[in-house]
Structures are given as structure tokens and as C-alpha cells.
Amino acid sequence: MIDCQWQNPFRQCCLTCRNVMTHSSIMVDVGKWPIFTLLSPQEIASIRKACVFGTSANEAIYITHNDEVFVFGLNCSNCLGTGDNQSTIVPKKLEALCGKKISSLSYGSGPHVVLCTEDGEVYAWGHNGYSQLGNGTTNQGITPVQVCTNLLIKKVVEVACGSHHSMALSFDGDVYGWGYNGNGQLGLGNNGNQLTPCRVAALHGVCILQIACGYAHTLALTDEGLLYAWGANTYGQLGTGNKSNQLSPVQIMMEKERVVEIAACHSAHTSAAKTQSGQVYMWGQCRGQSVILPHLTHFACTDDVFACFATPAVMWRLLSVEHEDFLTVAESLKKEFDSPETSDLKFRVDGKYIHVHKAVLKIRCEHFRTMFQSYWNEDMKEVIEIDQFSYPVYRAFLEYLYTDSVDLPPEDAIGLLDLATSYCENRLKKLCQHIIKRGITVENAFSLLSAAVRYDAEDLEEFCFKFCVNHLTEVTQTTAFWQMDGPLLKEFIAKASKCGAFKN
């Protein structure tokens, strides 16, 4: 029988810690996962949370801002929960889960799916050969069904799935496992399978904040930052320094600093952990090798471990989707370009104003850093007149300082190339040359060639020259060819002759 009676009054204080440490939103762009290219921009914009799963990262579930739940993909072993075995590239709504406020979701490569709601209810569906759905049977689940056995009196806050086993974490810090246990992955001290949820008694007296499952092993993190592991250890995924399976939880990473996050993925025999100072460790299966002790990586987050080393690169947890309500530093700068509300300086070009910020210009450009010195007249001005460059060119230059990008037609890019040369902005010169190369045509080829020579852009000059030679008949009939100044025209003809352009 499952033990549901034991209570520790000190566990109630764990709620705040758990919310901060394990349930904070991890913001992502779902566009990084290929399966989401099947959706329309409108569907993408509606997503609040999402999880990519499946044996080939070919199934997905997402929750909208209206708390509607949709699934799409291959539907292996009914893991979409739609009640049939049909694949779909068009998202289907799971009515049974709409409005349930899903808080945690996990996929096991058996395959099966387990999730819990904000109210603490647990639902499961999919393959059930080892009763990993926790309903006491081995009948396959084709739609989401609530796991009632032994869990109704507990509020579940997190779930995790291995290949054929499932784990649940309750509000008061208990860990509820079930399903296949041949490697001891349920942590019960034996290797007998479990048809219904059973409490991990070995963790009695500690408050667990987070759980995670690999293919056949399990990790648990306590409110004191201690890490426990158990189950299969063929690749060293328990981090114990050997490859022996563990039927009960053992503490690892004891000599390291406090652990604040753990991670494991159903598709891999790999484990990961993040410490209080932000260091990310991984161990277990790594590109065919066995890493039997936690190894310090260069990653910034545990998700990157599985993006790089899991096959397929699925999500190991339900992730929140980032939308436009948050702006990065770069996005904020871009937004404030030419903004009269916040600017402290204006440029007037061709009678038009461009609003900028002195501090940004000084930070981004050596020319302006020098200009805005106390002994320069410009430092005291609120409006600076520009007459050596056109409005489109100068605006594009200032916008580049805010965005790192340039959006100009090739003809204007020539003027910007002149400016970049004058201001010694070498990266901008390269961008301009790239724009010109992309936009070269028979009509403008000789104009661009002339500009490349004038601004000493050797790479661009060679590119334009070859284009003109390759399309010699057409370009010699353009106005630009006959308007080219004498010395440049003579040089072009001589160089083209050496290349054999006039043999015919």
C-alpha cells in the first residue's frame, strides 16, 4: 500500500522555494523546433506553452493563451491523445484538457505521456505495457485519463517520464513512482514493476523540489540543493563514479556547490544539473562515451545539454513561449531609434530630422565619440546639419548603429559605402559591399564598378568587373557604360581585353 499519511509541518515552507526554483517560466522561441514550421503565424502567436516530443521529435502539444490544448504530429501509440491513431499536420484540440491549466508535462519513449494541472490532478495516456499510466492495468490509453489510483488525496506539482516508468512529485515534497522497475528506476529498493503509484520511502524526511527521468534512471533535487539519483547506470548516468545500478536513491555531487536545477530526457542516458553560480554539469552517455562523474560544461542552461547531446533533440520539459511583451536590450535600442520622446539630439539632412541619443552614438561609433567632446562645437548643439550625404544614406547609417543591420537598395548602398569609408566603419563597409553584390544588375553594374573603384573596395571592384565581363554585350548598351569617365573606361577595356573578353 502507498503511504499517504506521513506529514511534515516544515514541508509547507517549500512551496515558495519550489515555485521560484523549478516552476519559473523558461522562455523560448518555438521556431527553433522544425515541427512548428507546420503551423501558421497566427497559430504560433497563440502559443503560451509548448512541448516537442516523440521518437523523432515529430509530435508536439501546445497550450494557447485561452488555455486551449492542441496536438499535432505522428501520433505513435496514440500519444497525441486524440482517440484515434491518425497522424495530423493540422493541430487537433484536446477538449478533455482545455481549461485544465497544465503546469507540468513529460513524455516517455515507451511511448506515453503524463501531465499534471495547477489543481494537482494527473492525466496519462499512450503505451501501457508496464502500467506506466498508473491505472492498475496494461490497457493502452488513447485519450487523456485522470490517474486516480493512490493520487487523489495528493496535490501533484510535477511529473516526469522515463522510457516505461513514471514519477510524480507532490506539493508536500513526496515522490509518487510507477511502471517498469527492472533497473530500480522507481527507487523502491527492489526491481519489481509497480502497477499503481507508490511512494519512494527512502526519501522519507527530505523535501523534494524537482524530479527528472532519463530513459531508465531518475533524479531528485531537495530543498537544500542536494541531488539524489537511482536506477540504470550502464553509461554512468547516475554520476556515482561507477556503472552499477542503484535500486534506492543515492546522493551525488556532494563535493559540488548547491544544485538549483536538474534535468534528464527520456531519449537519452544522460543527466544534467545547474549549480547556484550558474555552472552546468552533465554526465552519462555523451556521443558514445560514458561519463561516470558530473563534468563541468560550457553551457549556460540545462536545456542546451539535450539540444546538443540528446537524439532526437526534444524538449525535456514543458516550456513557456516568448512573445513580444519582453524586449531584449537590442530590441529596446531598435525600438527607440528616431524616437522624439526619448532623444536628446537631432540630425537635419535634406530638410528632414532624425532623432537620436548621444550616448548610443558615442558607445557605437568612434567618429561620434570624438565629435562629442567639449572642444567640438557639435557637443553643444541640439541640431546638427549634414550636407555631405543624402537623407536615406545618413538615416541608414544611424539606424545601423541601433540595429547592426542595413536595409537599402544597391544604389543607396554606394553612398553608405562612401560614408562608411569616411567614418572608418569597416564592418559597415562589408555590409554595403554585400548589399551591392546581391543587387547588381546589367543596368547598374558599371555604376557599381565605378563606385567600388572610387571607394577603394577591391573585393567589390573585382566582383563588379567579373559581372560586367560575363554580361559584356548587355552592359555596354546601358547609359551607365557611356557615362563612365575616360580613364576608368580605358582601364576597364584594357583589363577586359587581357581576360579575352573581346576575342569574338
C-alpha positions in Angstrom: 0.0 0.0 0.0 1.1 3.5 -0.7 1.9 5.6 2.4 0.0 8.9 2.2 -0.3 9.6 5.9 3.1 10.9 6.9 3.2 14.7 7.0 6.0 17.1 8.0 4.8 20.6 9.0 8.1 22.1 7.9 7.4 21.0 4.3 4.8 23.6 3.8 7.5 26.3 3.5 8.8 24.5 0.4 6.1 25.9 -1.8 7.7 29.3 -2.3 11.1 27.8 -3.0 9.7 25.2 -5.4 7.8 27.9 -7.4 11.0 30.0 -7.6 13.4 27.3 -8.4 11.6 24.8 -10.6 8.4 26.4 -11.9 9.8 29.7 -13.2 9.0 30.2 -16.9 11.7 29.2 -19.3 11.1 31.5 -22.3 11.8 30.0 -25.7 11.1 30.6 -29.4 9.3 27.5 -30.7 10.5 28.4 -34.2 13.8 26.6 -33.2 12.0 23.3 -33.4 11.3 22.2 -37.1 7.9 20.7 -36.3 6.5 24.1 -35.6 7.1 25.2 -39.2 3.9 23.3 -40.0 1.9 26.0 -38.1 0.7 29.3 -39.4 2.0 32.6 -37.9 -1.4 33.1 -36.3 -1.2 29.7 -34.6 2.4 30.3 -33.5 1.3 33.7 -32.0 -1.4 31.9 -29.9 1.0 29.6 -28.1 1.7 30.1 -24.4 3.4 26.8 -23.5 4.7 24.0 -25.7 6.5 20.7 -25.6 8.1 18.8 -28.5 8.3 15.0 -28.0 8.2 11.8 -29.9 10.8 9.3 -31.1 11.9 11.7 -33.8 10.8 15.0 -32.3 7.8 14.6 -34.6 5.0 15.2 -32.1 4.0 18.3 -30.2 1.5 19.6 -27.7 0.8 23.3 -27.1 -1.4 25.4 -24.8 -2.8 28.7 -26.0 -3.4 32.0 -24.1 -7.0 31.0 -23.9 -5.9 27.7 -22.2 -7.0 25.6 -25.1 -4.8 22.5 -25.7 -3.8 21.3 -29.2 -1.7 18.4 -30.5 -0.3 17.5 -33.9 2.3 15.1 -35.4 2.9 11.4 -35.9 0.6 10.0 -33.1 2.8 7.0 -32.4 1.0 4.7 -29.9 -1.8 7.2 -29.6 0.5 9.7 -27.9 -1.5 12.6 -29.2 -4.4 11.5 -27.1 -7.0 12.2 -29.9 -8.8 8.9 -29.5 -7.5 7.5 -32.8 -4.2 6.5 -34.4 -4.2 9.1 -37.2 -1.3 11.4 -37.8 -2.1 15.0 -38.4 -0.2 18.1 -39.6 -3.3 20.2 -38.6 -3.5 20.9 -34.9 -6.3 19.0 -33.2 -7.9 20.3 -30.0 -7.9 18.0 -26.9 -11.2 19.0 -25.3 -10.6 16.9 -22.2 -7.6 19.1 -21.2 -8.9 22.6 -22.3 -9.2 24.9 -19.3 -7.3 22.5 -17.0 -4.2 24.8 -16.7 -1.5 22.3 -17.4 1.6 23.0 -15.2 4.0 20.1 -16.0 4.2 17.6 -18.8 6.5 14.7 -19.6 6.9 12.1 -22.4 8.3 8.6 -22.1 9.7 6.8 -25.1 7.6 3.7 -24.4 5.8 5.9 -25.6 3.4 7.5 -23.1 2.6 11.0 -21.8 1.9 12.1 -18.2 0.9 15.6 -17.2 -0.4 17.5 -14.1 -2.6 20.6 -13.7 -2.3 23.5 -11.4 -5.1 21.9 -9.3 -2.8 18.9 -8.8 -4.6 16.4 -11.0 -2.6 13.9 -13.0 -3.6 12.7 -16.5 -1.9 10.0 -18.6 -2.2 8.2 -22.0 -0.3 6.2 -24.5 1.6 2.9 -24.2 0.8 1.0 -21.0 2.6 -2.4 -21.3 4.2 -1.9 -17.8 1.3 0.0 -16.4 3.2 3.3 -16.7 -0.1 5.1 -16.9 -0.7 4.2 -13.3 -4.2 2.9 -13.6 -3.5 -0.7 -12.5 -4.0 -2.2 -15.9 -1.9 -2.7 -19.0 -4.5 -1.4 -21.4 -3.3 1.2 -23.8 -4.7 4.7 -23.3 -5.9 6.5 -26.4 -7.2 9.7 -24.7 -6.1 11.6 -21.5 -7.5 9.8 -18.4 -7.0 11.0 -14.9 -4.7 8.9 -12.7 -7.0 8.3 -9.7 -5.2 5.4 -8.1 -3.4 6.5 -4.9 -3.0 10.1 -6.1 -6.4 11.7 -5.5 -5.5 12.8 -1.9 -2.3 14.3 -3.1 -1.7 17.6 -5.0 0.9 16.8 -7.7 3.1 19.7 -8.8 5.5 17.9 -11.2 5.6 14.8 -13.3 8.5 13.0 -15.1 8.6 10.0 -17.5 11.3 7.5 -18.4 11.0 5.0 -21.2 8.5 2.8 -19.3 8.2 4.4 -15.9 6.6 7.5 -14.5 7.2 9.7 -11.4 5.2 12.3 -9.7 6.2 15.0 -7.1 3.6 16.1 -4.6 3.1 19.6 -3.1 4.5 18.5 0.3 7.7 17.1 -1.3 6.9 13.4 -1.6 7.9 11.4 -4.7 4.9 9.1 -6.2 6.7 6.2 -8.9 5.0 3.5 -11.1 5.5 1.3 -14.1 8.7 -0.6 -15.2 11.3 -1.1 -12.4 13.7 -3.6 -13.9 16.7 -1.3 -13.2 15.4 0.1 -10.0 14.3 3.3 -11.6 11.4 3.7 -9.2 13.7 3.9 -6.2 11.7 1.4 -4.2 14.7 -0.8 -3.1 13.7 -3.6 -5.5 13.3 -4.3 -9.2 9.7 -5.3 -9.2 7.3 -3.4 -11.5 4.6 -1.2 -9.9 1.1 -1.2 -11.3 0.0 1.9 -9.3 1.8 4.9 -7.8 4.0 4.0 -4.8 5.8 6.4 -2.5 9.6 6.4 -2.5 10.1 5.6 1.1 13.9 6.0 1.1 13.3 9.8 0.6 11.3 9.9 3.9 12.3 13.0 5.8 13.6 15.1 2.9 11.6 17.6 0.9 12.0 17.2 -2.9 11.7 20.3 -5.1 12.2 18.7 -8.5 12.3 15.3 -10.3 13.6 14.3 -13.7 13.7 11.0 -15.6 16.1 9.6 -18.1 15.5 6.5 -20.2 15.8 4.2 -17.2 17.0 6.4 -14.3 15.6 9.1 -12.0 17.0 12.2 -10.4 15.6 14.2 -7.5 16.6 17.6 -6.0 15.9 18.6 -2.4 15.1 22.0 -1.0 18.6 22.1 0.4 20.2 21.7 -3.0 21.1 18.1 -2.6 20.9 15.7 -5.5 19.8 12.1 -5.5 19.9 9.5 -8.3 18.8 5.9 -8.8 18.1 3.4 -11.5 20.1 2.2 -14.5 23.7 3.2 -14.7 25.1 1.5 -17.8 26.6 4.8 -19.1 27.4 6.3 -15.7 24.2 8.4 -15.8 23.8 8.3 -12.0 27.1 10.1 -11.6 28.3 7.8 -8.8 31.7 7.2 -10.4 30.8 3.6 -11.4 28.4 1.8 -13.7 26.4 -0.1 -11.1 22.6 0.2 -11.0 21.1 1.6 -7.8 17.7 0.3 -6.5 17.4 3.1 -4.0 18.3 6.9 -4.1 22.0 7.7 -3.5 23.3 11.2 -3.0 25.7 12.6 -5.7 27.7 15.8 -6.4 28.3 16.1 -2.7 31.5 18.0 -3.1 30.0 20.5 -5.5 28.1 23.7 -4.6 24.4 23.8 -4.1 22.4 22.4 -7.1 19.4 24.5 -8.2 18.1 22.6 -11.2 18.3 19.0 -12.6 17.5 17.6 -16.0 17.2 14.3 -17.8 15.5 13.2 -21.0 13.5 10.1 -21.9 15.5 9.6 -25.1 19.0 9.6 -23.5 21.0 8.0 -20.8 22.2 11.5 -19.8 21.9 13.7 -16.7 22.5 17.4 -16.1 22.5 19.8 -13.2 22.9 23.5 -12.7 24.5 25.0 -9.6 23.8 28.2 -7.7 26.6 30.1 -9.5 25.2 29.1 -12.9 27.6 26.2 -13.7 26.1 23.4 -15.8 27.3 19.8 -15.3 26.5 16.8 -17.4 27.2 13.1 -17.1 26.2 9.7 -18.6 26.0 9.0 -22.3 27.9 11.6 -24.3 28.5 10.9 -28.0 29.0 7.2 -27.4 31.2 7.7 -24.4 30.4 7.1 -20.8 31.0 9.9 -18.4 30.6 8.4 -14.9 31.1 11.6 -12.8 29.5 15.1 -13.3 31.5 17.0 -15.8 31.6 20.8 -16.0 30.4 22.1 -19.4 30.4 25.5 -21.1 26.6 25.5 -21.4 24.5 28.3 -19.8 21.4 26.2 -19.2 20.5 22.5 -18.9 18.3 22.7 -22.0 21.4 23.1 -24.1 22.8 19.8 -22.9 19.9 17.9 -24.5 19.7 20.2 -27.6 23.3 19.1 -28.3 23.5 15.5 -27.0 20.0 14.0 -27.0 18.8 12.2 -30.1 16.3 13.4 -31.1 16.6 17.0 -29.8 13.3 17.0 -27.9 12.2 19.3 -25.0 12.7 17.6 -21.7 10.0 19.8 -20.1 7.0 22.0 -20.9 8.4 25.4 -21.9 6.8 28.8 -21.9 6.9 30.7 -25.2 8.4 34.1 -25.6 6.3 36.8 -27.2 6.7 40.5 -27.8 5.8 41.6 -24.2 9.5 41.4 -23.3 12.2 43.3 -25.2 15.9 42.5 -25.0 18.5 45.3 -24.8 19.0 45.1 -28.6 15.3 45.1 -29.3 14.8 48.1 -27.0 17.5 50.1 -28.8 16.0 49.3 -32.1 12.6 50.5 -30.9 14.0 53.8 -29.7 15.7 54.8 -33.0 14.3 58.0 -34.3 12.1 58.4 -31.3 11.3 62.1 -30.5 10.1 61.1 -27.0 13.5 60.0 -25.7 16.1 61.5 -28.0 18.5 64.3 -26.9 19.9 65.1 -30.4 18.6 65.7 -33.9 20.3 65.5 -37.3 18.9 67.5 -40.1 19.5 66.0 -43.6 17.9 67.3 -46.8 15.5 69.3 -44.5 14.3 66.2 -42.6 15.0 65.3 -38.9 16.4 62.1 -37.5 16.1 61.8 -33.7 19.0 60.0 -31.9 20.7 59.6 -28.5 24.2 61.0 -27.9 25.1 58.2 -25.5 24.2 55.5 -28.0 26.2 57.2 -30.8 29.2 57.6 -28.6 29.1 54.0 -27.5 28.7 52.6 -31.0 30.9 54.8 -33.2 34.4 56.2 -32.8 33.5 59.2 -35.1 30.8 60.4 -32.7 32.8 59.6 -29.6 35.4 62.1 -30.9 32.8 64.6 -32.1 31.0 64.9 -28.8 34.0 66.3 -26.9 33.7 69.6 -25.1 36.0 71.3 -27.5 33.9 70.4 -30.5 31.0 72.8 -31.4 28.8 69.8 -32.1 28.8 68.8 -28.5 26.7 71.8 -27.5 24.3 71.6 -30.4 20.7 70.2 -30.2 20.5 70.0 -34.1 23.4 69.0 -36.4 23.2 69.8 -40.1 24.5 67.2 -42.5 25.1 68.2 -46.1 27.7 65.7 -47.5 25.3 62.7 -47.5 21.7 62.1 -48.6 18.9 61.6 -46.1 18.4 57.8 -47.0 22.1 57.2 -46.6 22.6 59.0 -43.3 19.4 57.6 -41.8 20.5 54.1 -42.8 23.9 54.7 -41.1 22.3 56.0 -37.8 19.8 53.1 -37.9 22.7 50.7 -38.3 24.2 51.9 -35.1 21.0 50.9 -33.3 20.3 47.6 -35.1 23.5 46.2 -36.6 21.7 45.8 -39.9 21.2 47.8 -43.1 18.2 47.8 -45.4 19.0 49.8 -48.6 18.8 49.4 -52.4 22.3 48.8 -54.0 22.3 52.4 -55.4 22.0 53.9 -52.0 24.4 51.4 -50.5 27.1 53.0 -52.7 26.5 56.3 -50.8 26.6 54.4 -47.5 29.8 52.7 -48.6 31.3 56.2 -49.1 30.1 57.2 -45.6 31.5 54.0 -44.0 34.8 54.7 -45.6 34.9 58.3 -44.4 33.9 57.2 -40.8 36.3 54.2 -40.8 33.4 51.8 -40.2 34.9 48.6 -41.6 32.1 46.2 -40.7 29.6 48.6 -42.3 31.7 48.7 -45.5 31.5 44.9 -45.7 27.7 45.0 -45.2 27.4 47.6 -48.0 29.5 45.5 -50.3 27.3 42.5 -49.6 24.2 44.5 -50.4 25.7 45.7 -53.7 26.8 42.2 -54.7 23.3 40.9 -54.1 21.6 43.7 -56.0 23.9 44.0 -59.1 22.1 44.0 -62.4 23.0 44.7 -66.1 21.6 48.2 -65.7 23.6 49.3 -62.6 26.8 47.1 -63.0 29.0 49.9 -64.4 27.8 52.4 -61.8 28.6 50.0 -59.0 32.0 49.2 -60.6 32.8 52.9 -60.7 31.8 53.3 -57.0 33.9 50.3 -56.0 36.9 51.9 -57.6 36.2 55.3 -56.1 35.9 53.9 -52.6 38.8 51.6 -52.9 36.7 48.5 -52.3 39.0 45.9 -54.1 36.9 42.8 -53.4 33.7 44.6 -54.7 35.6 46.0 -57.7 36.7 42.5 -58.7 33.1 41.2 -58.3 31.6 44.0 -60.4 34.3 43.7 -63.0 33.6 39.9 -63.5 29.9 40.6 -63.7 30.4 43.2 -66.4 32.7 40.9 -68.4 30.2 38.0 -68.1 27.4 40.2 -69.4 29.6 42.4 -71.7 27.2 42.8 -74.6 24.3 43.9 -72.5 26.1 46.2 -70.1 27.9 48.1 -73.0 24.5 49.1 -74.2 23.5 50.8 -70.9 23.6 54.5 -70.3 26.0 54.0 -67.3 28.6 52.5 -69.6 28.7 55.5 -71.9 28.7 57.9 -69.0 31.8 56.4 -67.4 34.7 58.8 -67.2 37.5 58.3 -69.8 40.4 56.9 -67.6 38.1 54.3 -65.9 36.6 53.3 -69.2 40.1 52.8 -70.8 41.2 50.8 -67.7 38.2 48.6 -68.0 38.7 47.9 -71.7 42.3 47.1 -71.2 41.6 44.8 -68.3 38.8 43.1 -70.1 41.0 42.6 -73.2 43.6 40.8 -71.1 40.8 38.4 -70.0 39.9 37.7 -73.6 36.6 39.5 -73.4 36.8 40.9 -77.0 38.1 37.9 -78.8 34.9 37.4 -80.7 
